[in-house]
Amino acid sequence: MARKRPPLHLINIFEASARHQSFKLASEELHLSPSAISHQVKSLETYLGFSLFTRKSRKVTLNPAGKMFLSYANS
């Protein structure tokens, strides 16, 4: 059985976070709290079964899987 695609709103949140490399800047763009962005990205990662970002204190960067998923999200 084919796996369902992730919910579109999670992809939109991921894309903004990846583009800005910041949950705070993504939250300002999407009018959500940084905490909400972080939780939604974590929800997407749980759905996919792998992490998309490397998190270090207040900084996030895309990991290799995140870069690959970003190309999928932008297509």
N, CA, C and O atoms as a Tripos MOL2 file, in Angstrom:
@<TRIPOS>MOLECULE
protein
  300   299    75     0     0
PROTEIN
NO_CHARGES

@<TRIPOS>ATOM
      1 N           0.8420   -1.1670    0.0000 N.3       1 MET1
      2 CA          0.0000    0.0000    0.0000 C.3       1 MET1
      3 C           0.8970    1.2430    0.0000 C.2       1 MET1
      4 O           1.8760    1.3150    0.7420 O.2       1 MET1
      5 N           0.5480    2.2110   -0.8390 N.am      2 ALA2
      6 CA          1.3150    3.4500   -0.9330 C.3       2 ALA2
      7 C           1.0650    4.3190    0.2950 C.2       2 ALA2
      8 O          -0.0480    4.3850    0.8180 O.2       2 ALA2
      9 N           2.1120    4.9740    0.7330 N.am      3 ARG3
     10 CA          2.0000    5.8410    1.9050 C.3       3 ARG3
     11 C           1.4070    7.1840    1.4860 C.2       3 ARG3
     12 O           1.7200    7.7010    0.4140 O.2       3 ARG3
     13 N           0.5550    7.7400    2.3330 N.am      4 LYS4
     14 CA         -0.0430    9.0380    2.0610 C.3       4 LYS4
     15 C           1.0120   10.1280    2.0920 C.2       4 LYS4
     16 O           2.0460    9.9890    2.7450 O.2       4 LYS4
     17 N           0.7480   11.1980    1.3910 N.am      5 ARG5
     18 CA          1.6320   12.3570    1.4260 C.3       5 ARG5
     19 C           1.4290   13.1070    2.7310 C.2       5 ARG5
     20 O           0.3540   13.0500    3.3290 O.2       5 ARG5
     21 N           2.4650   13.8100    3.1720 N.am      6 PRO6
     22 CA          2.3260   14.5920    4.4100 C.3       6 PRO6
     23 C           1.3040   15.7130    4.2160 C.2       6 PRO6
     24 O           1.1000   16.1730    3.0930 O.2       6 PRO6
     25 N           0.6690   16.1510    5.2850 N.am      7 PRO7
     26 CA         -0.2840   17.2610    5.1900 C.3       7 PRO7
     27 C           0.3840   18.5160    4.6120 C.2       7 PRO7
     28 O           1.5190   18.8430    4.9590 O.2       7 PRO7
     29 N          -0.3260   19.1980    3.7430 N.am      8 LEU8
     30 CA          0.2130   20.3480    3.0310 C.3       8 LEU8
     31 C           0.6570   21.4620    3.9750 C.2       8 LEU8
     32 O           1.6800   22.1030    3.7350 O.2       8 LEU8
     33 N          -0.1030   21.7010    5.0500 N.am      9 HIS9
     34 CA          0.2890   22.7850    5.9540 C.3       9 HIS9
     35 C           1.6380   22.5020    6.6160 C.2       9 HIS9
     36 O           2.3850   23.4340    6.9130 O.2       9 HIS9
     37 N           1.9560   21.2300    6.8490 N.am     10 LEU10
     38 CA          3.2570   20.8960    7.4220 C.3      10 LEU10
     39 C           4.3760   21.1420    6.4170 C.2      10 LEU10
     40 O           5.4670   21.5750    6.7870 O.2      10 LEU10
     41 N           4.1040   20.8650    5.1560 N.am     11 ILE11
     42 CA          5.0990   21.1270    4.1120 C.3      11 ILE11
     43 C           5.3360   22.6240    3.9840 C.2      11 ILE11
     44 O           6.4770   23.0540    3.8170 O.2      11 ILE11
     45 N           4.2780   23.4250    4.0600 N.am     12 ASN12
     46 CA          4.4280   24.8800    3.9760 C.3      12 ASN12
     47 C           5.2570   25.4160    5.1470 C.2      12 ASN12
     48 O           6.1060   26.2880    4.9590 O.2      12 ASN12
     49 N           5.0140   24.9000    6.3390 N.am     13 ILE13
     50 CA          5.7690   25.3220    7.5140 C.3      13 ILE13
     51 C           7.2350   24.9030    7.3730 C.2      13 ILE13
     52 O           8.1370   25.6830    7.6790 O.2      13 ILE13
     53 N           7.4670   23.6940    6.9170 N.am     14 PHE14
     54 CA          8.8380   23.2270    6.6900 C.3      14 PHE14
     55 C           9.5420   24.1060    5.6580 C.2      14 PHE14
     56 O          10.6890   24.5030    5.8640 O.2      14 PHE14
     57 N           8.8770   24.4090    4.5670 N.am     15 GLU15
     58 CA          9.5010   25.1860    3.4970 C.3      15 GLU15
     59 C           9.9190   26.5630    3.9890 C.2      15 GLU15
     60 O          11.0270   27.0120    3.6960 O.2      15 GLU15
     61 N           9.0560   27.2350    4.7260 N.am     16 ALA16
     62 CA          9.3940   28.5550    5.2680 C.3      16 ALA16
     63 C          10.5540   28.4470    6.2540 C.2      16 ALA16
     64 O          11.4530   29.2880    6.2450 O.2      16 ALA16
     65 N          10.5440   27.4340    7.0910 N.am     17 SER17
     66 CA         11.6260   27.2290    8.0590 C.3      17 SER17
     67 C          12.9450   26.9440    7.3520 C.2      17 SER17
     68 O          13.9920   27.4540    7.7500 O.2      17 SER17
     69 N          12.8910   26.1410    6.3190 N.am     18 ALA18
     70 CA         14.1030   25.8010    5.5730 C.3      18 ALA18
     71 C          14.6460   27.0210    4.8190 C.2      18 ALA18
     72 O          15.8550   27.2490    4.7850 O.2      18 ALA18
     73 N          13.7610   27.7870    4.2280 N.am     19 ARG19
     74 CA         14.1690   28.9710    3.4730 C.3      19 ARG19
     75 C          14.8400   29.9890    4.3740 C.2      19 ARG19
     76 O          15.8510   30.5840    3.9990 O.2      19 ARG19
     77 N          14.2870   30.1920    5.5580 N.am     20 HIS20
     78 CA         14.8310   31.1700    6.5000 C.3      20 HIS20
     79 C          15.9380   30.5960    7.3800 C.2      20 HIS20
     80 O          16.6980   31.3520    7.9860 O.2      20 HIS20
     81 N          16.0370   29.2520    7.4590 N.am     21 GLN21
     82 CA         16.9570   28.5970    8.3880 C.3      21 GLN21
     83 C          16.7150   29.1110    9.8140 C.2      21 GLN21
     84 O          17.6400   29.2680   10.6110 O.2      21 GLN21
     85 N          15.4270   29.3680   10.0980 N.am     22 SER22
     86 CA         15.0600   29.9240   11.4000 C.3      22 SER22
     87 C          13.5840   29.6810   11.6600 C.2      22 SER22
     88 O          12.7390   30.0100   10.8270 O.2      22 SER22
     89 N          13.2730   29.1050   12.8130 N.am     23 PHE23
     90 CA         11.8780   28.9400   13.1940 C.3      23 PHE23
     91 C          11.2680   30.2930   13.5460 C.2      23 PHE23
     92 O          10.0820   30.5200   13.3090 O.2      23 PHE23
     93 N          12.0730   31.1940   14.1100 N.am     24 LYS24
     94 CA         11.5790   32.5230   14.4890 C.3      24 LYS24
     95 C          11.1530   33.3250   13.2490 C.2      24 LYS24
     96 O          10.0710   33.9110   13.2290 O.2      24 LYS24
     97 N          12.0060   33.3470   12.2200 N.am     25 LEU25
     98 CA         11.6650   34.0950   11.0060 C.3      25 LEU25
     99 C          10.4920   33.4490   10.2670 C.2      25 LEU25
    100 O           9.6450   34.1470    9.7110 O.2      25 LEU25
    101 N          10.4450   32.1240   10.2640 N.am     26 ALA26
    102 CA          9.3090   31.4300    9.6570 C.3      26 ALA26
    103 C           8.0290   31.7610   10.4080 C.2      26 ALA26
    104 O           6.9690   31.9180    9.8020 O.2      26 ALA26
    105 N           8.1300   31.8660   11.7360 N.am     27 SER27
    106 CA          6.9370   32.1730   12.5330 C.3      27 SER27
    107 C           6.4190   33.5760   12.2220 C.2      27 SER27
    108 O           5.2090   33.8010   12.1810 O.2      27 SER27
    109 N           7.3290   34.5090   12.0060 N.am     28 GLU28
    110 CA          6.9090   35.8720   11.6630 C.3      28 GLU28
    111 C           6.2180   35.8950   10.2980 C.2      28 GLU28
    112 O           5.2170   36.5880   10.1150 O.2      28 GLU28
    113 N           6.7550   35.1400    9.3470 N.am     29 GLU29
    114 CA          6.1480   35.0780    8.0130 C.3      29 GLU29
    115 C           4.7650   34.4330    8.0510 C.2      29 GLU29
    116 O           3.8420   34.8860    7.3740 O.2      29 GLU29
    117 N           4.6290   33.3820    8.8410 N.am     30 LEU30
    118 CA          3.3910   32.6010    8.8530 C.3      30 LEU30
    119 C           2.4220   33.0230    9.9540 C.2      30 LEU30
    120 O           1.3300   32.4680   10.0690 O.2      30 LEU30
    121 N           2.8210   34.0060   10.7620 N.am     31 HIS31
    122 CA          1.9760   34.5160   11.8460 C.3      31 HIS31
    123 C           1.6030   33.4200   12.8410 C.2      31 HIS31
    124 O           0.4470   33.2690   13.2380 O.2      31 HIS31
    125 N           2.6300   32.6610   13.2260 N.am     32 LEU32
    126 CA          2.5080   31.6340   14.2540 C.3      32 LEU32
    127 C           3.6300   31.8670   15.2600 C.2      32 LEU32
    128 O           4.5550   32.6320   14.9860 O.2      32 LEU32
    129 N           3.5600   31.2260   16.4030 N.am     33 SER33
    130 CA          4.6420   31.3640   17.3750 C.3      33 SER33
    131 C           5.8150   30.4740   16.9610 C.2      33 SER33
    132 O           5.6110   29.4640   16.2870 O.2      33 SER33
    133 N           7.0390   30.8340   17.3540 N.am     34 PRO34
    134 CA          8.1800   29.9620   17.0650 C.3      34 PRO34
    135 C           7.9940   28.5560   17.6380 C.2      34 PRO34
    136 O           8.4170   27.5710   17.0320 O.2      34 PRO34
    137 N           7.3640   28.4710   18.7980 N.am     35 SER35
    138 CA          7.0920   27.1720   19.4050 C.3      35 SER35
    139 C           6.1550   26.3410   18.5280 C.2      35 SER35
    140 O           6.3530   25.1370   18.3640 O.2      35 SER35
    141 N           5.1470   26.9830   17.9720 N.am     36 ALA36
    142 CA          4.2160   26.2670   17.0850 C.3      36 ALA36
    143 C           4.9440   25.7540   15.8440 C.2      36 ALA36
    144 O           4.6960   24.6370   15.3900 O.2      36 ALA36
    145 N           5.8350   26.5670   15.3030 N.am     37 ILE37
    146 CA          6.6150   26.1500   14.1330 C.3      37 ILE37
    147 C           7.4590   24.9230   14.4990 C.2      37 ILE37
    148 O           7.4710   23.9300   13.7720 O.2      37 ILE37
    149 N           8.1530   25.0030   15.6160 N.am     38 SER38
    150 CA          8.9950   23.9000   16.0550 C.3      38 SER38
    151 C           8.1860   22.6210   16.2390 C.2      38 SER38
    152 O           8.6120   21.5500   15.8060 O.2      38 SER38
    153 N           7.0380   22.7240   16.8680 N.am     39 HIS39
    154 CA          6.1990   21.5450   17.0940 C.3      39 HIS39
    155 C           5.6620   20.9680   15.7860 C.2      39 HIS39
    156 O           5.5820   19.7500   15.6320 O.2      39 HIS39
    157 N           5.2990   21.8300   14.8540 N.am     40 GLN40
    158 CA          4.7750   21.3510   13.5710 C.3      40 GLN40
    159 C           5.8770   20.6790   12.7480 C.2      40 GLN40
    160 O           5.6330   19.6660   12.0920 O.2      40 GLN40
    161 N           7.0810   21.2380   12.7830 N.am     41 VAL41
    162 CA          8.2040   20.6050   12.0800 C.3      41 VAL41
    163 C           8.4940   19.2470   12.7110 C.2      41 VAL41
    164 O           8.7340   18.2680   12.0030 O.2      41 VAL41
    165 N           8.4720   19.1890   14.0330 N.am     42 LYS42
    166 CA          8.6870   17.9050   14.7210 C.3      42 LYS42
    167 C           7.6000   16.9000   14.3360 C.2      42 LYS42
    168 O           7.8780   15.7110   14.1750 O.2      42 LYS42
    169 N           6.3770   17.3720   14.1900 N.am     43 SER43
    170 CA          5.2720   16.5130   13.7650 C.3      43 SER43
    171 C           5.5240   15.9600   12.3570 C.2      43 SER43
    172 O           5.2640   14.7870   12.0920 O.2      43 SER43
    173 N           6.0270   16.8060   11.4620 N.am     44 LEU44
    174 CA          6.3560   16.3630   10.1030 C.3      44 LEU44
    175 C           7.4860   15.3360   10.1550 C.2      44 LEU44
    176 O           7.4360   14.3220    9.4590 O.2      44 LEU44
    177 N           8.4920   15.5930   10.9670 N.am     45 GLU45
    178 CA          9.6000   14.6430   11.0860 C.3      45 GLU45
    179 C           9.1140   13.2980   11.6200 C.2      45 GLU45
    180 O           9.5680   12.2500   11.1590 O.2      45 GLU45
    181 N           8.2120   13.3150   12.5680 N.am     46 THR46
    182 CA          7.6410   12.0770   13.0970 C.3      46 THR46
    183 C           6.8560   11.3550   12.0050 C.2      46 THR46
    184 O           6.9530   10.1360   11.8630 O.2      46 THR46
    185 N           6.0850   12.1090   11.2430 N.am     47 TYR47
    186 CA          5.3010   11.5360   10.1480 C.3      47 TYR47
    187 C           6.2210   10.8620    9.1240 C.2      47 TYR47
    188 O           5.9480    9.7540    8.6610 O.2      47 TYR47
    189 N           7.3130   11.5500    8.7810 N.am     48 LEU48
    190 CA          8.2330   11.0280    7.7690 C.3      48 LEU48
    191 C           9.1260    9.9090    8.3060 C.2      48 LEU48
    192 O           9.5240    9.0110    7.5630 O.2      48 LEU48
    193 N           9.4360    9.9710    9.5960 N.am     49 GLY49
    194 CA         10.2970    8.9640   10.1890 C.3      49 GLY49
    195 C          11.7720    9.3300   10.1790 C.2      49 GLY49
    196 O          12.6170    8.4730   10.4370 O.2      49 GLY49
    197 N          12.0980   10.5750    9.8900 N.am     50 PHE50
    198 CA         13.4840   11.0350    9.9310 C.3      50 PHE50
    199 C          13.5200   12.5310   10.1910 C.2      50 PHE50
    200 O          12.5530   13.2440    9.9230 O.2      50 PHE50
    201 N          14.6640   13.0080   10.7230 N.am     51 SER51
    202 CA         14.7880   14.4370   11.0240 C.3      51 SER51
    203 C          15.1460   15.2070    9.7600 C.2      51 SER51
    204 O          15.7530   14.6690    8.8340 O.2      51 SER51
    205 N          14.7570   16.4740    9.7440 N.am     52 LEU52
    206 CA         15.0020   17.3450    8.5970 C.3      52 LEU52
    207 C          16.0010   18.4500    8.9190 C.2      52 LEU52
    208 O          16.6370   19.0030    8.0220 O.2      52 LEU52
    209 N          16.1340   18.7670   10.1970 N.am     53 PHE53
    210 CA         17.0110   19.8500   10.6410 C.3      53 PHE53
    211 C          18.0030   19.3430   11.6660 C.2      53 PHE53
    212 O          17.7420   18.3800   12.3870 O.2      53 PHE53
    213 N          19.1480   20.0110   11.7170 N.am     54 THR54
    214 CA         20.0820   19.8690   12.8190 C.3      54 THR54
    215 C          19.8080   21.0460   13.7400 C.2      54 THR54
    216 O          19.8740   22.2010   13.3200 O.2      54 THR54
    217 N          19.5050   20.7530   14.9810 N.am     55 ARG55
    218 CA         19.1610   21.8010   15.9470 C.3      55 ARG55
    219 C          20.3120   21.9960   16.9200 C.2      55 ARG55
    220 O          20.7830   21.0470   17.5470 O.2      55 ARG55
    221 N          20.7570   23.2410   17.0340 N.am     56 LYS56
    222 CA         21.8050   23.6030   17.9960 C.3      56 LYS56
    223 C          21.3790   24.8860   18.6650 C.2      56 LYS56
    224 O          21.3320   25.9390   18.0300 O.2      56 LYS56
    225 N          21.0670   24.8040   19.9440 N.am     57 SER57
    226 CA         20.5230   25.8860   20.7720 C.3      57 SER57
    227 C          19.4570   26.6580   19.9970 C.2      57 SER57
    228 O          18.3580   26.1370   19.8080 O.2      57 SER57
    229 N          19.7310   27.8470   19.5550 N.am     58 ARG58
    230 CA         18.7120   28.6390   18.8540 C.3      58 ARG58
    231 C          18.8950   28.6560   17.3420 C.2      58 ARG58
    232 O          18.2930   29.4790   16.6520 O.2      58 ARG58
    233 N          19.7120   27.7630   16.8290 N.am     59 LYS59
    234 CA         19.9970   27.7350   15.3990 C.3      59 LYS59
    235 C          19.5300   26.4150   14.7940 C.2      59 LYS59
    236 O          19.6980   25.3570   15.4010 O.2      59 LYS59
    237 N          18.9540   26.4750   13.6150 N.am     60 VAL60
    238 CA         18.5830   25.2620   12.8890 C.3      60 VAL60
    239 C          19.1860   25.3330   11.4930 C.2      60 VAL60
    240 O          19.2170   26.3910   10.8650 O.2      60 VAL60
    241 N          19.6640   24.1900   11.0240 N.am     61 THR61
    242 CA         20.1700   24.0800    9.6590 C.3      61 THR61
    243 C          19.6220   22.8010    9.0520 C.2      61 THR61
    244 O          19.3850   21.8190    9.7560 O.2      61 THR61
    245 N          19.4260   22.8180    7.7630 N.am     62 LEU62
    246 CA         18.9510   21.6180    7.0880 C.3      62 LEU62
    247 C          20.0270   20.5470    7.1080 C.2      62 LEU62
    248 O          21.2020   20.8320    6.8770 O.2      62 LEU62
    249 N          19.6290   19.3330    7.3800 N.am     63 ASN63
    250 CA         20.5580   18.2160    7.2580 C.3      63 ASN63
    251 C          20.3940   17.6520    5.8360 C.2      63 ASN63
    252 O          19.5430   18.1450    5.0950 O.2      63 ASN63
    253 N          21.1650   16.6510    5.4320 N.am     64 PRO64
    254 CA         21.0390   16.1230    4.0680 C.3      64 PRO64
    255 C          19.6190   15.6560    3.7030 C.2      64 PRO64
    256 O          19.1520   15.8850    2.5870 O.2      64 PRO64
    257 N          18.9470   15.0090    4.6440 N.am     65 ALA65
    258 CA         17.5690   14.5690    4.3750 C.3      65 ALA65
    259 C          16.6560   15.7750    4.1910 C.2      65 ALA65
    260 O          15.7570   15.7550    3.3500 O.2      65 ALA65
    261 N          16.8860   16.8280    4.9810 N.am     66 GLY66
    262 CA         16.0950   18.0500    4.8550 C.3      66 GLY66
    263 C          16.3000   18.7190    3.5140 C.2      66 GLY66
    264 O          15.3490   19.2250    2.9180 O.2      66 GLY66
    265 N          17.5350   18.7260    3.0320 N.am     67 LYS67
    266 CA         17.8210   19.3060    1.7090 C.3      67 LYS67
    267 C          17.1060   18.5360    0.6090 C.2      67 LYS67
    268 O          16.5670   19.1260   -0.3260 O.2      67 LYS67
    269 N          17.1080   17.2200    0.7310 N.am     68 MET68
    270 CA         16.4190   16.3960   -0.2570 C.3      68 MET68
    271 C          14.9060   16.6370   -0.1950 C.2      68 MET68
    272 O          14.2490   16.7640   -1.2280 O.2      68 MET68
    273 N          14.3650   16.6990    1.0210 N.am     69 PHE69
    274 CA         12.9230   16.9120    1.1610 C.3      69 PHE69
    275 C          12.5320   18.2970    0.6840 C.2      69 PHE69
    276 O          11.4340   18.4720    0.1560 O.2      69 PHE69
    277 N          13.4090   19.3030    0.8550 N.am     70 LEU70
    278 CA         13.1240   20.6460    0.3660 C.3      70 LEU70
    279 C          12.9690   20.6380   -1.1530 C.2      70 LEU70
    280 O          12.0920   21.3200   -1.6840 O.2      70 LEU70
    281 N          13.7910   19.8910   -1.8470 N.am     71 SER71
    282 CA         13.6470   19.8140   -3.3110 C.3      71 SER71
    283 C          12.3090   19.1790   -3.6860 C.2      71 SER71
    284 O          11.6870   19.5650   -4.6760 O.2      71 SER71
    285 N          11.8690   18.2010   -2.8860 N.am     72 TYR72
    286 CA         10.5480   17.5850   -3.0860 C.3      72 TYR72
    287 C           9.4420   18.6110   -2.8120 C.2      72 TYR72
    288 O           8.4700   18.6980   -3.5620 O.2      72 TYR72
    289 N           9.5960   19.3760   -1.7490 N.am     73 ALA73
    290 CA          8.5730   20.3620   -1.3580 C.3      73 ALA73
    291 C           8.4580   21.4850   -2.3850 C.2      73 ALA73
    292 O           7.3730   22.0270   -2.5960 O.2      73 ALA73
    293 N           9.5650   21.8320   -3.0170 N.am     74 ASN74
    294 CA          9.5540   22.9180   -3.9990 C.3      74 ASN74
    295 C           9.1390   22.4770   -5.3870 C.2      74 ASN74
    296 O           8.9600   23.3170   -6.2690 O.2      74 ASN74
    297 N           8.9810   21.1790   -5.6030 N.am     75 SER75
    298 CA          8.6020   20.7250   -6.9500 C.3      75 SER75
    299 C           7.1050   20.6550   -7.1350 C.2      75 SER75
    300 O           6.6330   20.2910   -8.2110 O.2      75 SER75
@<TRIPOS>BOND
     1     1     2 1
     2     2     3 1
     3     3     4 2
     4     3     5 am
     5     5     6 1
     6     6     7 1
     7     7     8 2
     8     7     9 am
     9     9    10 1
    10    10    11 1
    11    11    12 2
    12    11    13 am
    13    13    14 1
    14    14    15 1
    15    15    16 2
    16    15    17 am
    17    17    18 1
    18    18    19 1
    19    19    20 2
    20    19    21 am
    21    21    22 1
    22    22    23 1
    23    23    24 2
    24    23    25 am
    25    25    26 1
    26    26    27 1
    27    27    28 2
    28    27    29 am
    29    29    30 1
    30    30    31 1
    31    31    32 2
    32    31    33 am
    33    33    34 1
    34    34    35 1
    35    35    36 2
    36    35    37 am
    37    37    38 1
    38    38    39 1
    39    39    40 2
    40    39    41 am
    41    41    42 1
    42    42    43 1
    43    43    44 2
    44    43    45 am
    45    45    46 1
    46    46    47 1
    47    47    48 2
    48    47    49 am
    49    49    50 1
    50    50    51 1
    51    51    52 2
    52    51    53 am
    53    53    54 1
    54    54    55 1
    55    55    56 2
    56    55    57 am
    57    57    58 1
    58    58    59 1
    59    59    60 2
    60    59    61 am
    61    61    62 1
    62    62    63 1
    63    63    64 2
    64    63    65 am
    65    65    66 1
    66    66    67 1
    67    67    68 2
    68    67    69 am
    69    69    70 1
    70    70    71 1
    71    71    72 2
    72    71    73 am
    73    73    74 1
    74    74    75 1
    75    75    76 2
    76    75    77 am
    77    77    78 1
    78    78    79 1
    79    79    80 2
    80    79    81 am
    81    81    82 1
    82    82    83 1
    83    83    84 2
    84    83    85 am
    85    85    86 1
    86    86    87 1
    87    87    88 2
    88    87    89 am
    89    89    90 1
    90    90    91 1
    91    91    92 2
    92    91    93 am
    93    93    94 1
    94    94    95 1
    95    95    96 2
    96    95    97 am
    97    97    98 1
    98    98    99 1
    99    99   100 2
   100    99   101 am
   101   101   102 1
   102   102   103 1
   103   103   104 2
   104   103   105 am
   105   105   106 1
   106   106   107 1
   107   107   108 2
   108   107   109 am
   109   109   110 1
   110   110   111 1
   111   111   112 2
   112   111   113 am
   113   113   114 1
   114   114   115 1
   115   115   116 2
   116   115   117 am
   117   117   118 1
   118   118   119 1
   119   119   120 2
   120   119   121 am
   121   121   122 1
   122   122   123 1
   123   123   124 2
   124   123   125 am
   125   125   126 1
   126   126   127 1
   127   127   128 2
   128   127   129 am
   129   129   130 1
   130   130   131 1
   131   131   132 2
   132   131   133 am
   133   133   134 1
   134   134   135 1
   135   135   136 2
   136   135   137 am
   137   137   138 1
   138   138   139 1
   139   139   140 2
   140   139   141 am
   141   141   142 1
   142   142   143 1
   143   143   144 2
   144   143   145 am
   145   145   146 1
   146   146   147 1
   147   147   148 2
   148   147   149 am
   149   149   150 1
   150   150   151 1
   151   151   152 2
   152   151   153 am
   153   153   154 1
   154   154   155 1
   155   155   156 2
   156   155   157 am
   157   157   158 1
   158   158   159 1
   159   159   160 2
   160   159   161 am
   161   161   162 1
   162   162   163 1
   163   163   164 2
   164   163   165 am
   165   165   166 1
   166   166   167 1
   167   167   168 2
   168   167   169 am
   169   169   170 1
   170   170   171 1
   171   171   172 2
   172   171   173 am
   173   173   174 1
   174   174   175 1
   175   175   176 2
   176   175   177 am
   177   177   178 1
   178   178   179 1
   179   179   180 2
   180   179   181 am
   181   181   182 1
   182   182   183 1
   183   183   184 2
   184   183   185 am
   185   185   186 1
   186   186   187 1
   187   187   188 2
   188   187   189 am
   189   189   190 1
   190   190   191 1
   191   191   192 2
   192   191   193 am
   193   193   194 1
   194   194   195 1
   195   195   196 2
   196   195   197 am
   197   197   198 1
   198   198   199 1
   199   199   200 2
   200   199   201 am
   201   201   202 1
   202   202   203 1
   203   203   204 2
   204   203   205 am
   205   205   206 1
   206   206   207 1
   207   207   208 2
   208   207   209 am
   209   209   210 1
   210   210   211 1
   211   211   212 2
   212   211   213 am
   213   213   214 1
   214   214   215 1
   215   215   216 2
   216   215   217 am
   217   217   218 1
   218   218   219 1
   219   219   220 2
   220   219   221 am
   221   221   222 1
   222   222   223 1
   223   223   224 2
   224   223   225 am
   225   225   226 1
   226   226   227 1
   227   227   228 2
   228   227   229 am
   229   229   230 1
   230   230   231 1
   231   231   232 2
   232   231   233 am
   233   233   234 1
   234   234   235 1
   235   235   236 2
   236   235   237 am
   237   237   238 1
   238   238   239 1
   239   239   240 2
   240   239   241 am
   241   241   242 1
   242   242   243 1
   243   243   244 2
   244   243   245 am
   245   245   246 1
   246   246   247 1
   247   247   248 2
   248   247   249 am
   249   249   250 1
   250   250   251 1
   251   251   252 2
   252   251   253 am
   253   253   254 1
   254   254   255 1
   255   255   256 2
   256   255   257 am
   257   257   258 1
   258   258   259 1
   259   259   260 2
   260   259   261 am
   261   261   262 1
   262   262   263 1
   263   263   264 2
   264   263   265 am
   265   265   266 1
   266   266   267 1
   267   267   268 2
   268   267   269 am
   269   269   270 1
   270   270   271 1
   271   271   272 2
   272   271   273 am
   273   273   274 1
   274   274   275 1
   275   275   276 2
   276   275   277 am
   277   277   278 1
   278   278   279 1
   279   279   280 2
   280   279   281 am
   281   281   282 1
   282   282   283 1
   283   283   284 2
   284   283   285 am
   285   285   286 1
   286   286   287 1
   287   287   288 2
   288   287   289 am
   289   289   290 1
   290   290   291 1
   291   291   292 2
   292   291   293 am
   293   293   294 1
   294   294   295 1
   295   295   296 2
   296   295   297 am
   297   297   298 1
   298   298   299 1
   299   299   300 2
@<TRIPOS>SUBSTRUCTURE
     1 MET1         2 RESIDUE 1 A MET
     2 ALA2         6 RESIDUE 1 A ALA
     3 ARG3        10 RESIDUE 1 A ARG
     4 LYS4        14 RESIDUE 1 A LYS
     5 ARG5        18 RESIDUE 1 A ARG
     6 PRO6        22 RESIDUE 1 A PRO
     7 PRO7        26 RESIDUE 1 A PRO
     8 LEU8        30 RESIDUE 1 A LEU
     9 HIS9        34 RESIDUE 1 A HIS
    10 LEU10       38 RESIDUE 1 A LEU
    11 ILE11       42 RESIDUE 1 A ILE
    12 ASN12       46 RESIDUE 1 A ASN
    13 ILE13       50 RESIDUE 1 A ILE
    14 PHE14       54 RESIDUE 1 A PHE
    15 GLU15       58 RESIDUE 1 A GLU
    16 ALA16       62 RESIDUE 1 A ALA
    17 SER17       66 RESIDUE 1 A SER
    18 ALA18       70 RESIDUE 1 A ALA
    19 ARG19       74 RESIDUE 1 A ARG
    20 HIS20       78 RESIDUE 1 A HIS
    21 GLN21       82 RESIDUE 1 A GLN
    22 SER22       86 RESIDUE 1 A SER
    23 PHE23       90 RESIDUE 1 A PHE
    24 LYS24       94 RESIDUE 1 A LYS
    25 LEU25       98 RESIDUE 1 A LEU
    26 ALA26      102 RESIDUE 1 A ALA
    27 SER27      106 RESIDUE 1 A SER
    28 GLU28      110 RESIDUE 1 A GLU
    29 GLU29      114 RESIDUE 1 A GLU
    30 LEU30      118 RESIDUE 1 A LEU
    31 HIS31      122 RESIDUE 1 A HIS
    32 LEU32      126 RESIDUE 1 A LEU
    33 SER33      130 RESIDUE 1 A SER
    34 PRO34      134 RESIDUE 1 A PRO
    35 SER35      138 RESIDUE 1 A SER
    36 ALA36      142 RESIDUE 1 A ALA
    37 ILE37      146 RESIDUE 1 A ILE
    38 SER38      150 RESIDUE 1 A SER
    39 HIS39      154 RESIDUE 1 A HIS
    40 GLN40      158 RESIDUE 1 A GLN
    41 VAL41      162 RESIDUE 1 A VAL
    42 LYS42      166 RESIDUE 1 A LYS
    43 SER43      170 RESIDUE 1 A SER
    44 LEU44      174 RESIDUE 1 A LEU
    45 GLU45      178 RESIDUE 1 A GLU
    46 THR46      182 RESIDUE 1 A THR
    47 TYR47      186 RESIDUE 1 A TYR
    48 LEU48      190 RESIDUE 1 A LEU
    49 GLY49      194 RESIDUE 1 A GLY
    50 PHE50      198 RESIDUE 1 A PHE
    51 SER51      202 RESIDUE 1 A SER
    52 LEU52      206 RESIDUE 1 A LEU
    53 PHE53      210 RESIDUE 1 A PHE
    54 THR54      214 RESIDUE 1 A THR
    55 ARG55      218 RESIDUE 1 A ARG
    56 LYS56      222 RESIDUE 1 A LYS
    57 SER57      226 RESIDUE 1 A SER
    58 ARG58      230 RESIDUE 1 A ARG
    59 LYS59      234 RESIDUE 1 A LYS
    60 VAL60      238 RESIDUE 1 A VAL
    61 THR61      242 RESIDUE 1 A THR
    62 LEU62      246 RESIDUE 1 A LEU
    63 ASN63      250 RESIDUE 1 A ASN
    64 PRO64      254 RESIDUE 1 A PRO
    65 ALA65      258 RESIDUE 1 A ALA
    66 GLY66      262 RESIDUE 1 A GLY
    67 LYS67      266 RESIDUE 1 A LYS
    68 MET68      270 RESIDUE 1 A MET
    69 PHE69      274 RESIDUE 1 A PHE
    70 LEU70      278 RESIDUE 1 A LEU
    71 SER71      282 RESIDUE 1 A SER
    72 TYR72      286 RESIDUE 1 A TYR
    73 ALA73      290 RESIDUE 1 A ALA
    74 ASN74      294 RESIDUE 1 A ASN
    75 SER75      298 RESIDUE 1 A SER
